[in-house]
């Protein structure tokens, strides 16, 4: 995705301003030229010896930039330093989109949300000023994640509050090149996951009509849920891929870490893992990765 952009200085703060309208999602940067569809699948995984995702499955690479890097190794607190953010930005490959991940800023009420949004926007402004050719977004903060109210029927007061909250932080997504939601699976109830995913995607389309909507997915259940990070059954993972393909412009497969029976570490790649076998089959059957002629 390519945007015209300028850096506007307001009150001494650099704010990245997008100019013009979004081009098709196929214009999102990619280091893999084999994908045959506008729907892009990216890998942001942490394995010691991962495969060549592009050559084997037409999956491009995406860089998730965690807070520890944006804060130069310090414990994240407040907002990072401009010079350090720009240094990180300059190291990025313009062929790979980047998703910045800062999760400690508060969103407790509308006032806190607006203050945190201002920080996210400043940081994205610094990043884009230093790396204007890198397609960049934020992880899971352009939409308020609270299923207790987002599951309420449209038109009810809780649902309207959810939408108002999303409108109040919409600048986070609009100063980014695309939107990156979180579609992690917490339980074996795939119908509930699907309902939440469809509701989140629909809301993102309402707020960000000129942005590509992507989401992070993980072949494991969330480690803070009742399944405690167990691997998702192949048929449930297949449904995650199918629904995401239907409602999104692309997805980001995350994972690879191991944390049980030892410290957090990069895991061993398993070419025969059920989720990976299912992913390759899905890519071939949908035409997302055509077989070599």
Buried (B, 14 or more C-beta within 10 A) or exposed (E): BBBEBEEEEEEEEBBBBBEEEBEEBBBBBBBBEBBEBBBBBBBBBBBEEBBEBBEBBBBBBBBBBBBEBBBEEEEBEEBBBBEBBBBBBEEBBEBBBBBBBBEEBEBEEEEEBEEBBBBBBBBBBBBBBBBBEBBBBBBBBBBBEEBEBBBBEEEEEEBEBBBEBBEBBBBBBBBBBBBBBBBBBBEBEBEBBBBBBEBBBEBBBEBBEEBBBBBBBBBBBBBEBEBEBEBBBBEBBBBBBEBBBEBBBBBBBBBBBBEEEEEEEBBEBEEEEBBBBBBBEBBBEBEBBEEEE
